[in-house]
Structure formats: structure tokens, C-alpha cells
């Protein structure tokens, strides 16, 4: 015979664990300045320039994917060449967007992973341009950004965050957007949320 007290206790704990986290409500958010966000690698860097207005309306002013040219060489020489090309592309981008007041750069993975040097060198390239332009910048950890957007918890895959992003900014579900630009906007929105949390 099943002990109903134990069963009810188990079901209560299980349902509590499965309960989806409460998602951040953009309706109470304050207006943000114009921000540029980067989801960077040496081959393809997603870039989004956006602003969040009062009550959470997201205005995307620009989005693109910067692709560096193949230098025709391999090994570390390719890494150096793509880093230089990315720096020149970012410099050109910032030169034509004077209203940007802050940059968000995806934090390179630490402690191992696939092709970590690509993300690290790309982050270095973007940050050096920001310094040269005297543009304040901050780093955003990708997993943290996804968790912030969906409301908390451990988010190992991008699917839930991309789905939530499509709810907030429907245009991101179109073919004009790709994984790089979507991730860049997720990082930007997470930064806005983090900066206003508790204020």
C-alpha cells in the first residue's frame, strides 16, 4: 500500500522543481541609452545597436554580422590578420554611430572550450577599439544573459532564450537575423535588466 503522505510530498517537490521561473517583465523597465552589443568571434561577429524605451519597447537601430576576410594563410598568422580586420570593421561601425554611449561585449569562455582563442582575440579587438574611441564597455557572460532573459535558472541551450527574444522583439524571428545577432541582442537586454535591477 502506498503511503499517500510520502507520495503527496514527492509530487509537491517535483512540481515545484518543474515550475517555470517567473520571467522579467519589461513593462516596468526604464529607458536605456543607445547601446551597441557584440557577440564576437574572429570569423563572424553579431552586432546590434539598440535602445530600450520606457515600458520595455525595444528599438533596434542597426544589426549586422561582421565577417572577416580570409587572409589566405593559416595558423597564428590567420588569427592575427582576422583580429586586425575585425578591429577596422568595428572602428568603422563606431565612427558612423555617434549616438552610442556604451558597448556590451560577450565575455570569452574561461577554462577551456572549442576554439576559445577566436572569442578571446575577437573580444580583445572590440575592446581595444572601444578604448580608442573612449567608449565605456562591459562584458556579459552568455549563459547568464540567457538565464536573465528567460527568468532565471540554468539555461544551457539557446532555444528558450531565442524564443523569449522573439516574444519581446518579433522581428528577430525573421531570416534577416541569425544566431550571432540574436545572441548580441540577448546580451544587450540582459545588461539593461541587470543595470536596472533593484534601482
Order of alpha helices (4+ residues) and beta strands (2+ residues): alpha-beta-beta-beta-alpha-beta-alpha-beta-alpha-alpha-alpha
